[in-house]
Amino acid sequence: MIDMILFLLIITLSAIFMFVIGPILGKLINKNDINKIRMVIRRVVFFVEQTLPNGGSDEKKLLALNYACKIFEHLEVPVSTEMLEVFIESEIYSMNNNNSIKQTRL
């Protein structure tokens, strides 16, 4: 009787892991995903700056966010909008600081 209960318990726990915990763990972001995110965000921000040089900063950020969301959906990389906003802001800050450093050296 105890063997049957243990067997059913093991099968139940295995099913829970396969159908609940497994898919959740599969959607976690790993280091390769972070590198992809950085690379894509950098290119998206450069693209927006190149194609919309006279646009407002809010307009550029929204455009970059939309492009990035579409790209990551296509790549099947699970990234939240909030995380993308952080990466975009960080890239813009980095780009602005690099430009100001280059201008002061001239």
C-alpha positions in Angstrom: 0.0 0.0 0.0 2.8 2.4 0.9 4.6 1.5 -2.4 1.5 2.5 -4.3 1.2 5.8 -2.5 4.9 6.6 -3.0 4.5 5.7 -6.7 1.5 8.0 -7.1 3.3 10.8 -5.2 6.4 10.5 -7.5 4.2 10.6 -10.6 2.3 13.6 -9.4 5.5 15.5 -8.5 7.0 14.6 -11.8 4.0 15.9 -13.7 4.0 19.1 -11.7 7.6 19.7 -12.5 7.2 18.9 -16.2 4.2 21.1 -16.7 4.6 23.9 -14.2 8.2 24.4 -13.0 9.9 23.3 -16.2 8.4 26.0 -18.5 9.0 28.7 -15.8 12.7 27.7 -15.6 12.9 27.7 -19.4 11.9 31.3 -19.6 14.6 32.6 -17.2 17.1 35.0 -18.7 20.7 33.7 -18.8 24.0 35.4 -19.5 23.8 34.9 -23.3 20.4 36.6 -23.2 21.8 39.6 -21.4 24.6 39.9 -24.0 22.0 39.7 -26.8 19.9 42.3 -25.0 22.9 44.7 -24.7 23.9 44.2 -28.3 20.4 44.7 -29.7 19.7 47.7 -27.5 22.9 49.4 -28.6 22.1 48.9 -32.2 18.5 50.0 -31.8 19.5 53.2 -30.0 22.2 53.9 -32.7 19.6 53.3 -35.4 17.0 55.6 -33.8 19.7 58.3 -33.4 20.7 57.9 -37.0 17.2 58.0 -38.5 15.7 60.6 -36.2 18.4 63.0 -35.2 16.1 66.0 -34.6 13.4 64.0 -32.8 12.5 64.6 -29.2 14.0 62.4 -26.5 10.7 60.9 -25.5 9.8 60.1 -29.1 13.2 58.5 -29.6 12.9 56.4 -26.5 9.4 55.2 -27.4 10.6 54.3 -30.9 13.6 52.4 -29.5 11.4 50.6 -27.1 9.0 49.5 -29.8 11.8 48.3 -32.1 13.4 46.4 -29.2 10.2 44.7 -28.1 9.6 43.5 -31.7 13.1 42.2 -32.1 13.0 40.3 -28.8 9.6 38.8 -29.6 11.1 37.6 -32.8 14.2 36.2 -31.1 12.0 34.6 -28.4 14.0 36.3 -25.6 11.7 37.0 -22.6 12.3 40.6 -21.7 9.9 42.9 -19.8 9.2 46.4 -21.0 10.6 47.8 -17.7 13.9 45.9 -18.3 14.1 47.2 -21.8 13.6 50.8 -20.6 16.4 50.4 -18.1 18.8 49.1 -20.8 17.7 51.9 -23.3 18.2 54.6 -20.7 21.6 53.2 -19.8 22.7 53.1 -23.4 21.5 56.6 -24.0 23.4 57.8 -20.9 26.5 56.0 -22.0 26.3 57.4 -25.5 25.8 61.0 -24.2 28.7 60.7 -21.8 31.0 59.4 -24.5 30.0 62.2 -26.8 30.6 64.9 -24.1 34.0 63.4 -23.3 35.0 63.4 -27.0 33.9 67.0 -27.3 35.9 68.2 -24.3 39.1 66.5 -25.6 38.9 68.4 -28.9 
